[in-house]
Amino acid sequence: MFSFVSAARSRGATVRVIEGDARLTLNNARDDSYDLLVVDAFTSGSIPIHLITRETIQLYQRKLKAEAVIAYHVSNHYLDFKGPLCNLAGSIGLACLSKLDLVQNPEYKQRGRVMPNTW
């Protein structure tokens, strides 16, 4: 289900995945050096709220190129992060787009994907 990286590489894109605490890793990175930052840390019961603070998003902005994107995956069984995150983005001049994927695909279910309305 997570085929974006391999598909991008097969089309000739250079994709570098850096795992770890984004704030610590990005502190050491050059400013204006990333095209895309994916933040995917909200699905567990332990909520990393520090990843959606004004200071953290401003750090992300410094490290991203002018036309870059910060993509948050904010699915969570207990909390809805979309509203607060979009409000924060708007307060610092960023646009916020969201997509709710409720597709019930038997292949996805067979491969382990749990849909929100099946919890």
Backbone as JSON Lines, residues from 0, in Angstrom:
{"i":0,"aa":"M","n":[0.82,-1.19,0.0],"ca":[0.0,0.0,0.0],"c":[0.86,1.25,0.0]}
{"i":1,"aa":"F","n":[2.09,1.15,0.49],"ca":[2.97,2.31,0.53],"c":[3.98,2.17,-0.6]}
{"i":2,"aa":"S","n":[3.54,2.47,-1.8],"ca":[4.36,2.26,-2.99],"c":[4.9,3.55,-3.58]}
{"i":3,"aa":"F","n":[4.64,4.7,-2.93],"ca":[5.03,5.98,-3.49],"c":[6.53,6.05,-3.74]}
{"i":4,"aa":"V","n":[7.33,5.64,-2.77],"ca":[8.79,5.77,-2.9],"c":[9.3,4.88,-4.02]}
{"i":5,"aa":"S","n":[8.91,3.62,-4.02],"ca":[9.4,2.72,-5.08],"c":[8.89,3.15,-6.46]}
{"i":6,"aa":"A","n":[7.65,3.63,-6.53],"ca":[7.12,4.1,-7.82],"c":[7.87,5.33,-8.3]}
{"i":7,"aa":"A","n":[8.17,6.25,-7.4],"ca":[8.91,7.46,-7.78],"c":[10.31,7.1,-8.26]}
{"i":8,"aa":"R","n":[10.96,6.2,-7.55],"ca":[12.31,5.78,-7.97],"c":[12.27,5.08,-9.32]}
{"i":9,"aa":"S","n":[11.23,4.29,-9.57],"ca":[11.15,3.6,-10.87],"c":[10.95,4.58,-12.01]}
{"i":10,"aa":"R","n":[10.44,5.79,-11.7],"ca":[10.29,6.83,-12.72],"c":[11.52,7.73,-12.81]}
{"i":11,"aa":"G","n":[12.57,7.39,-12.05],"ca":[13.82,8.13,-12.13],"c":[14.0,9.22,-11.1]}
{"i":12,"aa":"A","n":[13.08,9.34,-10.16],"ca":[13.2,10.38,-9.13],"c":[14.24,9.96,-8.09]}
{"i":13,"aa":"T","n":[14.92,10.94,-7.57],"ca":[15.83,10.69,-6.47],"c":[15.05,10.87,-5.18]}
{"i":14,"aa":"V","n":[14.93,9.8,-4.42],"ca":[14.17,9.82,-3.17],"c":[15.1,9.39,-2.05]}
{"i":15,"aa":"R","n":[15.22,10.24,-1.08],"ca":[16.05,9.92,0.09],"c":[15.15,9.91,1.31]}
{"i":16,"aa":"V","n":[15.1,8.78,1.98],"ca":[14.29,8.64,3.19],"c":[15.21,8.77,4.39]}
{"i":17,"aa":"I","n":[14.86,9.69,5.27],"ca":[15.65,9.9,6.49],"c":[14.73,9.65,7.67]}
{"i":18,"aa":"E","n":[14.98,8.58,8.39],"ca":[14.15,8.24,9.54],"c":[14.73,8.85,10.8]}
{"i":19,"aa":"G","n":[13.85,9.14,11.73],"ca":[14.3,9.66,13.01],"c":[13.48,10.84,13.45]}
{"i":20,"aa":"D","n":[13.87,11.44,14.54],"ca":[13.19,12.62,15.06],"c":[13.45,13.76,14.08]}
{"i":21,"aa":"A","n":[12.39,14.22,13.43],"ca":[12.52,15.22,12.37],"c":[13.18,16.5,12.86]}
{"i":22,"aa":"R","n":[12.81,16.94,14.05],"ca":[13.38,18.2,14.54],"c":[14.89,18.08,14.72]}
{"i":23,"aa":"L","n":[15.35,16.97,15.3],"ca":[16.78,16.78,15.51],"c":[17.53,16.63,14.19]}
{"i":24,"aa":"T","n":[16.98,15.82,13.3],"ca":[17.62,15.59,12.0],"c":[17.65,16.87,11.18]}
{"i":25,"aa":"L","n":[16.54,17.61,11.15],"ca":[16.47,18.82,10.34],"c":[17.34,19.95,10.88]}
{"i":26,"aa":"N","n":[17.57,19.98,12.17],"ca":[18.46,21.01,12.72],"c":[19.83,20.99,12.06]}
{"i":27,"aa":"N","n":[20.26,19.79,11.64],"ca":[21.58,19.64,11.02],"c":[21.55,19.78,9.5]}
{"i":28,"aa":"A","n":[20.39,19.91,8.92],"ca":[20.27,20.0,7.46],"c":[20.42,21.44,6.99]}
{"i":29,"aa":"R","n":[20.82,21.59,5.73],"ca":[20.92,22.93,5.13],"c":[19.53,23.52,4.95]}
{"i":30,"aa":"D","n":[19.41,24.82,5.09],"ca":[18.16,25.5,4.79],"c":[17.88,25.39,3.29]}
{"i":31,"aa":"D","n":[16.61,25.45,2.92],"ca":[16.19,25.41,1.51],"c":[16.71,24.18,0.77]}
{"i":32,"aa":"S","n":[16.69,23.01,1.41],"ca":[17.29,21.85,0.77],"c":[16.32,20.7,0.49]}
{"i":33,"aa":"Y","n":[15.09,20.77,0.94],"ca":[14.15,19.67,0.73],"c":[12.97,20.09,-0.13]}
{"i":34,"aa":"D","n":[12.47,19.13,-0.93],"ca":[11.29,19.34,-1.76],"c":[10.02,18.88,-1.07]}
{"i":35,"aa":"L","n":[10.14,17.89,-0.21],"ca":[8.98,17.29,0.44],"c":[9.38,16.8,1.82]}
{"i":36,"aa":"L","n":[8.54,17.09,2.78],"ca":[8.73,16.58,4.13],"c":[7.44,15.86,4.51]}
{"i":37,"aa":"V","n":[7.54,14.58,4.83],"ca":[6.38,13.78,5.21],"c":[6.47,13.51,6.71]}
{"i":38,"aa":"V","n":[5.42,13.9,7.42],"ca":[5.35,13.69,8.86],"c":[4.26,12.65,9.09]}
{"i":39,"aa":"D","n":[4.66,11.47,9.53],"ca":[3.73,10.35,9.69],"c":[3.96,9.73,11.06]}
{"i":40,"aa":"A","n":[3.39,10.34,12.09],"ca":[3.67,9.87,13.44],"c":[2.45,9.97,14.36]}
{"i":41,"aa":"F","n":[1.27,9.98,13.82],"ca":[0.09,10.28,14.63],"c":[-0.86,9.11,14.84]}
{"i":42,"aa":"T","n":[-0.54,7.92,14.37],"ca":[-1.5,6.82,14.43],"c":[-1.47,6.06,15.75]}
{"i":43,"aa":"S","n":[-0.43,6.18,16.53],"ca":[-0.37,5.42,17.78],"c":[-1.11,6.14,18.9]}
{"i":44,"aa":"G","n":[-1.15,5.51,20.05],"ca":[-1.78,6.13,21.21],"c":[-0.92,7.21,21.83]}
{"i":45,"aa":"S","n":[0.36,7.21,21.54],"ca":[1.29,8.22,22.05],"c":[1.39,9.34,21.02]}
{"i":46,"aa":"I","n":[0.81,10.48,21.34],"ca":[0.67,11.56,20.37],"c":[1.85,12.53,20.44]}
{"i":47,"aa":"P","n":[2.62,12.66,19.35],"ca":[3.76,13.59,19.33],"c":[3.3,15.02,19.02]}
{"i":48,"aa":"I","n":[2.62,15.62,19.97],"ca":[2.02,16.94,19.75],"c":[3.07,17.99,19.4]}
{"i":49,"aa":"H","n":[4.32,17.77,19.8],"ca":[5.39,18.72,19.49],"c":[5.62,18.86,17.99]}
{"i":50,"aa":"L","n":[5.1,17.93,17.18],"ca":[5.28,18.01,15.73],"c":[4.3,18.95,15.05]}
{"i":51,"aa":"I","n":[3.32,19.45,15.79],"ca":[2.39,20.42,15.19],"c":[2.37,21.71,16.0]}
{"i":52,"aa":"T","n":[3.55,22.18,16.32],"ca":[3.68,23.49,16.97],"c":[4.15,24.5,15.94]}
{"i":53,"aa":"R","n":[3.91,25.74,16.21],"ca":[4.37,26.83,15.34],"c":[5.89,26.75,15.12]}
{"i":54,"aa":"E","n":[6.63,26.52,16.2],"ca":[8.09,26.48,16.11],"c":[8.57,25.34,15.19]}
{"i":55,"aa":"T","n":[7.94,24.18,15.32],"ca":[8.35,23.05,14.49],"c":[8.02,23.29,13.02]}
{"i":56,"aa":"I","n":[6.85,23.82,12.73],"ca":[6.49,24.09,11.34],"c":[7.39,25.17,10.76]}
{"i":57,"aa":"Q","n":[7.77,26.15,11.53],"ca":[8.7,27.17,11.03],"c":[10.08,26.57,10.77]}
{"i":58,"aa":"L","n":[10.5,25.62,11.58],"ca":[11.75,24.89,11.3],"c":[11.62,24.16,9.97]}
{"i":59,"aa":"Y","n":[10.5,23.45,9.78],"ca":[10.28,22.74,8.52],"c":[10.34,23.71,7.35]}
{"i":60,"aa":"Q","n":[9.7,24.86,7.48],"ca":[9.7,25.85,6.4],"c":[11.12,26.28,6.03]}
{"i":61,"aa":"R","n":[11.97,26.5,7.01],"ca":[13.34,26.93,6.73],"c":[14.11,25.88,5.94]}
{"i":62,"aa":"K","n":[13.82,24.64,6.17],"ca":[14.57,23.55,5.54],"c":[14.03,23.18,4.16]}
{"i":63,"aa":"L","n":[12.83,23.65,3.84],"ca":[12.2,23.33,2.56],"c":[12.48,24.39,1.51]}
{"i":64,"aa":"K","n":[12.53,23.96,0.27],"ca":[12.63,24.89,-0.86],"c":[11.34,25.69,-0.96]}
{"i":65,"aa":"A","n":[11.36,26.76,-1.73],"ca":[10.22,27.68,-1.81],"c":[8.92,27.0,-2.25]}
{"i":66,"aa":"E","n":[8.97,26.09,-3.18],"ca":[7.76,25.44,-3.7],"c":[7.53,24.06,-3.09]}
{"i":67,"aa":"A","n":[8.14,23.78,-1.96],"ca":[8.07,22.46,-1.34],"c":[6.76,22.26,-0.58]}
{"i":68,"aa":"V","n":[6.57,21.02,-0.12],"ca":[5.34,20.63,0.56],"c":[5.67,19.92,1.86]}
{"i":69,"aa":"I","n":[4.89,20.24,2.9],"ca":[4.91,19.46,4.14],"c":[3.64,18.62,4.1]}
{"i":70,"aa":"A","n":[3.79,17.31,4.13],"ca":[2.63,16.41,4.09],"c":[2.52,15.69,5.43]}
{"i":71,"aa":"Y","n":[1.43,15.94,6.12],"ca":[1.16,15.28,7.4],"c":[0.17,14.15,7.18]}
{"i":72,"aa":"H","n":[0.43,13.02,7.77],"ca":[-0.55,11.94,7.85],"c":[-1.05,11.96,9.29]}
{"i":73,"aa":"V","n":[-2.28,12.42,9.48],"ca":[-2.77,12.66,10.84],"c":[-3.89,11.73,11.27]}
{"i":74,"aa":"S","n":[-3.99,10.55,10.65],"ca":[-4.99,9.58,11.09],"c":[-4.72,9.19,12.53]}
{"i":75,"aa":"N","n":[-5.77,9.16,13.32],"ca":[-5.64,8.76,14.71],"c":[-6.98,8.24,15.19]}
{"i":76,"aa":"H","n":[-6.94,7.18,15.98],"ca":[-8.18,6.58,16.49],"c":[-8.89,7.47,17.5]}
{"i":77,"aa":"Y","n":[-8.19,8.4,18.12],"ca":[-8.75,9.14,19.25],"c":[-8.93,10.63,19.02]}
{"i":78,"aa":"L","n":[-8.06,11.23,18.23],"ca":[-8.07,12.68,18.06],"c":[-8.11,13.08,16.6]}
{"i":79,"aa":"D","n":[-8.7,14.23,16.33],"ca":[-8.75,14.79,14.98],"c":[-7.78,15.96,14.93]}
{"i":80,"aa":"F","n":[-6.67,15.79,14.23],"ca":[-5.64,16.82,14.17],"c":[-5.82,17.78,13.0]}
{"i":81,"aa":"K","n":[-6.7,17.45,12.07],"ca":[-6.81,18.25,10.85],"c":[-7.14,19.71,11.15]}
{"i":82,"aa":"G","n":[-8.15,19.97,11.95],"ca":[-8.56,21.34,12.25],"c":[-7.46,22.17,12.88]}
{"i":83,"aa":"P","n":[-6.89,21.69,14.0],"ca":[-5.81,22.47,14.63],"c":[-4.61,22.67,13.71]}
{"i":84,"aa":"L","n":[-4.26,21.65,12.94],"ca":[-3.11,21.77,12.04],"c":[-3.39,22.78,10.93]}
{"i":85,"aa":"C","n":[-4.59,22.75,10.36],"ca":[-4.95,23.71,9.32],"c":[-5.03,25.13,9.88]}
{"i":86,"aa":"N","n":[-5.54,25.28,11.08],"ca":[-5.57,26.6,11.72],"c":[-4.17,27.13,11.93]}
{"i":87,"aa":"L","n":[-3.28,26.29,12.39],"ca":[-1.89,26.71,12.6],"c":[-1.24,27.08,11.28]}
{"i":88,"aa":"A","n":[-1.43,26.26,10.25],"ca":[-0.86,26.56,8.94],"c":[-1.34,27.92,8.44]}
{"i":89,"aa":"G","n":[-2.63,28.16,8.54],"ca":[-3.19,29.43,8.09],"c":[-2.66,30.61,8.86]}
{"i":90,"aa":"S","n":[-2.39,30.42,10.15],"ca":[-1.91,31.53,10.98],"c":[-0.49,31.96,10.63]}
{"i":91,"aa":"I","n":[0.25,31.1,9.92],"ca":[1.61,31.47,9.51],"c":[1.72,31.59,7.99]}
{"i":92,"aa":"G","n":[0.56,31.75,7.34],"ca":[0.55,32.03,5.91],"c":[0.67,30.84,4.99]}
{"i":93,"aa":"L","n":[0.4,29.65,5.48],"ca":[0.46,28.46,4.65],"c":[-0.94,28.0,4.27]}
{"i":94,"aa":"A","n":[-1.05,27.32,3.16],"ca":[-2.31,26.71,2.75],"c":[-2.39,25.32,3.35]}
{"i":95,"aa":"C","n":[-3.59,24.86,3.61],"ca":[-3.8,23.52,4.17],"c":[-4.83,22.81,3.31]}
{"i":96,"aa":"L","n":[-4.45,21.7,2.74],"ca":[-5.36,20.87,1.97],"c":[-5.47,19.53,2.68]}
{"i":97,"aa":"S","n":[-6.65,18.92,2.65],"ca":[-6.8,17.63,3.31],"c":[-7.56,16.67,2.43]}
{"i":98,"aa":"K","n":[-7.35,15.38,2.7],"ca":[-8.05,14.33,1.96],"c":[-8.41,13.24,2.94]}
{"i":99,"aa":"L","n":[-9.66,12.87,2.97],"ca":[-10.13,11.77,3.79],"c":[-10.37,10.59,2.87]}
{"i":100,"aa":"D","n":[-9.66,9.51,3.1],"ca":[-9.74,8.33,2.23],"c":[-10.55,7.25,2.94]}
{"i":101,"aa":"L","n":[-11.77,7.06,2.51],"ca":[-12.63,6.03,3.09],"c":[-12.93,4.92,2.09]}
{"i":102,"aa":"V","n":[-12.07,4.76,1.09],"ca":[-12.29,3.74,0.07],"c":[-12.27,2.36,0.72]}
{"i":103,"aa":"Q","n":[-13.3,1.6,0.48],"ca":[-13.37,0.22,0.98],"c":[-12.95,-0.71,-0.15]}
{"i":104,"aa":"N","n":[-11.69,-0.99,-0.22],"ca":[-11.13,-1.82,-1.27],"c":[-10.78,-3.19,-0.67]}
{"i":105,"aa":"P","n":[-11.38,-4.29,-1.16],"ca":[-11.09,-5.62,-0.59],"c":[-9.6,-5.97,-0.61]}
{"i":106,"aa":"E","n":[-8.88,-5.52,-1.65],"ca":[-7.45,-5.8,-1.72],"c":[-6.71,-5.11,-0.58]}
{"i":107,"aa":"Y","n":[-7.05,-3.88,-0.29],"ca":[-6.42,-3.17,0.82],"c":[-6.68,-3.89,2.14]}
{"i":108,"aa":"K","n":[-7.94,-4.31,2.34],"ca":[-8.29,-4.99,3.59],"c":[-7.5,-6.28,3.73]}
{"i":109,"aa":"Q","n":[-7.38,-7.02,2.64],"ca":[-6.62,-8.27,2.67],"c":[-5.16,-8.02,3.04]}
{"i":110,"aa":"R","n":[-4.62,-6.87,2.62],"ca":[-3.23,-6.54,2.9],"c":[-3.05,-5.88,4.26]}
{"i":111,"aa":"G","n":[-4.14,-5.72,5.03],"ca":[-4.0,-5.24,6.4],"c":[-4.45,-3.82,6.65]}
{"i":112,"aa":"R","n":[-4.98,-3.15,5.65],"ca":[-5.41,-1.77,5.84],"c":[-6.72,-1.74,6.6]}
{"i":113,"aa":"V","n":[-6.75,-1.04,7.71],"ca":[-7.96,-0.9,8.5],"c":[-8.57,0.45,8.21]}
{"i":114,"aa":"M","n":[-9.8,0.45,7.77],"ca":[-10.47,1.69,7.41],"c":[-11.11,2.3,8.65]}
{"i":115,"aa":"P","n":[-11.21,3.64,8.7],"ca":[-11.76,4.31,9.87],"c":[-13.13,3.81,10.3]}
{"i":116,"aa":"N","n":[-14.01,3.49,9.37],"ca":[-15.34,3.06,9.76],"c":[-15.39,1.57,10.11]}
{"i":117,"aa":"T","n":[-14.25,0.9,10.2],"ca":[-14.22,-0.5,10.61],"c":[-13.55,-0.68,11.96]}
{"i":118,"aa":"W","n":[-13.23,0.42,12.65],"ca":[-12.57,0.31,13.96],"c":[-13.52,-0.22,14.99]}
